[in-house]
Amino acid sequence: MNLSCPNCNQKANTKSPEFFKEALIECSACGTHYHVEGHVVNISDRSYKQVAQAPKGIQIENQINSKVITIDSEFQRSWMSILFGLFFIGVVGFQFFQIPQLLSFGWHLIPLALFGIIGILQVVKSFRKRIIHISPKELKITHSIPGFFLKDKIFPLTDFTQFYTKKIITKNNETSVVRFSLQGILKNGAGEVGILGGFMEADQVYFLEREIETMLDIRDVKVNEEYDNRSAIKMTFGKAYQLMKAVRRNNKESEI
C-alpha cells in the first residue's frame, strides 16, 4: 500500500474522514491522482467507462432516430427472490387444498390472504422490466407490468448538459447497501436530477450514460461526484491489514 504521492512524495492526509471513502487519492501538493496500491491514475482518461457490450440484464434495440433499452429487474436475476414469492403462494394453496373448510369466510382468512398477496407481488416484481425510450428530444421510462405506485417518467433531454454515474450508499443498521444511479445535470446551473437508480453494477449505468450521450452528441467530461470504478479495491484480509499498518505509520510520521 502506498500512501505517498508517486510524483512528489507528499504524504496523504489519512486523518481525514474522506480518505477511507474511495481508494483514489488526490495529492494536495501537486494534484496527481494515485491509487492506494501505488499506481498513478490519469483522471482525464475516460476510457475506463467504455463498456464493450450491453451488460447482463440489459437489452438494446436500435430504431430510426431512437433507441429502446429494456432493463431486467434485479430480482429476476435472483432465483431466491422468485422462489420466495412462489413459497408464499404455495403456502396459501396448500392450506386451501388440505383444509377445504378454510374456504368459508372468517378472520382466519386474513393472514392467508396476506401471504398470497405478498407472494403474488414478489413474483410480479421479479419479472417487471424497466423500459427506456431514448430519442433526440426526450427520455421516457415505462414499466412492462404496471404497479400501484409506479408512474411513467419523461425527461426533456434538451434540458441537460451532462450525465454521470453516481454511487449511493444506504446504511441499514450495521450494514451498507451500495447501488448506482444515472444522474443528469441541468442547464444554467439548475442542479441535477436522478434519472434512474437501483443498479447493482456501475457498468450498467456506464452503458446507459454512453447510449444517451451518443444520441445527443454530448462529450463525456469529468463530474465531481461521478463514480470512478478505478477507485475500487478488492479488500482481502491481507490488504486490509497492510492498509491499516500503512495508515498508522503515516500518522506517526506526520506527527514528528
Secondary structure, DSSP 4 states (H G I P E B T S, - for coil): ---B-TTT-PBP-TTSGGGGT-SEEE-TTT--EEETTS-B--TT--GGG--SSPPTTEEEEEETTEEEEEE--TTTT-HHHHHHHHHHHHHHHHHHHH-GGGGS-STTHHHHHHHHHHHHHHHHHHH--EEEEE-SSEEEEEESS--TT---EEEEGGGEEEEEEEEEEEEETTEEEEEEEEEEEEGGG--EEEEEEEES-HHHHHHHHHHHHHHHTPPP---TT---GGG-----HHHHHHHHHHHHHHHHHHH-
